């Protein structure tokens, strides 16, 4: 399944300009004009990144960002003319990855997209180690020239955790990340997947395993 950059912007001229620049940079692009269209779209499609305007008809961007974050770690860049909202945009409550203030240059937005995607798709580990890279086409994790194949569930779990280094993921959060169909999964199943994933990561030439257990809470990527 393709993973386009999703533009959510009700200003037609701005959206068309952003789309043209992103297409020229080689990205697939989809466009929505209303905030209340985002969650239904995400239920049927995957986005590589979301460019999300703050002021939208239907549902405002802050609410959309908060709602998306309940079930997804897709990177989100907020587009806003309201400078006073910036602290909230980047706060832990909302979980936006970056913001761009209007008026902006389409080139600047494309540069931010590239930077955020590079950050979430190639995660540096501690000094003295190699870099860990996730390849969603091959469902592999690589480091130091060594590649390890992952199951779809293991890959989604590692991708979600690595995008938020240091964040503690509860088992419930990992359940919603791994199983988007809302099936009922026990906590033991989560622990079993983590155990298998950690064993595979041990095969990579890393200084230490990046997945840590937080007793009584869940797991984090360091």
N, C-alpha and C positions, 0 to 999 in steps of 0.2 A: 504494500500500500504506500502511495506517495505521501510525502510529508511537506506540504507547502508552507510558506510564510503566510499567515492569516492577517490581513489588514482589516481592522474594525474601525471604520471612519465614515461619518455621514456627509462630510464635505467632498463632493464629487471631484472637483478639480484637484484637491490635495491627494485623494485616494488614487486617482488616475496617474498623477505624477509619481507617487511612491511606487505604484505597480510597475510603471515603465522603467524606473531606475532599478528596481529589484530584478525584473525580468532581464534587463541588460547585464546584470551581475551574475546571471545564471540560476537564480532561484525560481522555483515554482511559486505561484502566488494565487491566493483566493481572497475574495473581498466581501465583507458584510457591512451593512449600513446601520444596523440596529444592535443595541446591546443585548436585547432579549433573544437574538438569533444565535448567540455564541454557543451556549450550552447545548442546544439541540444539534448544532453543527458538529460540535466535538463528540457527541454521542455516536456519530456515524463516520467521523473522519479523524485523522491524526494531523496535528500541526507541528511543524518543526520549531516555530516561534510565532508569537502573537504580537502584532503592533496594535495597541489598544488605546483609542482616544478616550479622554476623560469624560467629555460631555457628549453623551449619545442619547438618541431617542429610545424609548422602551425601558432600558435599564442603564444607569450610569456606569462609567468605566470602573470606578472604585468597587461597586457592588459586583460587577462581572469578575474583576480580578480576585476578589475574596471568594466568590463562588467557584471559580475555576480551581483555585488553590486547595479546595476541600478534597479534590479527587485527582489533581494532576500537577506535575512539576514542570510542565512545558514552560520554556522561557517566555517572559512577558516584558515588553518595553512599553511604557506608558507615554502617550503623546498628550501634552497638557499646556494650556496657557495660564493655568492657575498655580503660580509659584508657591502660594501658601500651602498647597497640598503635597509638596514634594516630600516632606518628612514622612507623611502617611503612606505615600506611594512606595517608598523604600523600606517601610517598617516591617517588622516580622509579622504583624497582623495581616498585612495584605500580600507580602511576598513578591512584589515586582522586582525584576532583575535590573532594570535601568529605566531612565526616563529621558525624554527630549522635550525641551520647551519650545512652544510656538512663539513667533514664526521660526521655522527651521529650514535648513537646506536639505533636500532629498539625499544629497551626497553624505551629509552628516548622519542621517538616519541609517543609510546603508552601511556606513562605517560602524555604527553602534551595533547593528545586526550581526555583522561579521565578528566583532569583538565578543559579544555575548555568546554566540554560537561556538566560537573557539574556546571560550572559557568553560562552557558546559559539556562540550564534546571531547575536549582534551583536558583532563584534570591533572595538574601537577601534584606530586606527592612531596614529602618532606625533603629538605636539602640532603643531597647525597644519594638519592634514589633516581631511578629512571622515571619516565613519564608513563602513566597508564592511559591507554587510548581505547575507546569503544567504537567498534565498527558495526553499525546497525544493519548493514547490508549482508555481512557474513555472520552476524550474531557472535562476534568474537571480542575478547578483551586482549590487548597486547601491551607488552612492556619489554624493553631491552631486546627487541628482535624475536621474542617468543610470543606465540599466539595460543590462546586457549578458547575452545568452543564452549558456549553457554547455551542453556535451554532458554526458551522465550521468557519464562518466568524469572530465571536468574538474571537475564540481561536487563529486563525492566526494573528489577529490584536494584541492581548495581547502578544503572543509569540514574534512577531517581535519587539514590543516596549520594552518588558522586557529584550531583549538581548542587548539593547543599552540604559541603564539607563541614563537619562539626555539629550539624543539627542532629538531634536525637529523634529517630523515627520510631514511633510506637508500633506494636504489632498490628493494630487496627489500621494505621496509616499505610503500612506495607501491604496489608490485605487489599485495600482499595486501589493501590498502585499496581499490584500484580494481576488482580482479577477484576477487570472493568465490568464484567457481567453481574456483579454483586452477589456471586454465589457465596454460600456459607462455608467458611474455612476455619479450622481450629488453629489456636496459637501454636500447637505442636507442629502443624504443617509449615508455618512460617519458620519456626526454629529449624526444621529439617532442611528447608531450602537454604537458609543461611549457612547451615553446617556444610552443605554440599558446595555452596558458592565459595566459602572460605577455603575449603580444601582445594578447589580449582585455582584460587588466587595464590595459594602456597606454591604452585608450580611456576609462577612468574618470578623473575629475578628482581624481587623487591627487598628493601631492607627489612620490612615487616609487613604483616597482613594489614590492609587498610580498614578492615571492618572490625569494629569493637563492640562488645556486648556491654550494655548498661543495665546492671542488675535491677530487675523489677520494673523496667521501663521499656527497653527495646534495643535498638542498635544504631550506630552512627558510623560514618565514613570519615577517616582522618587522613 
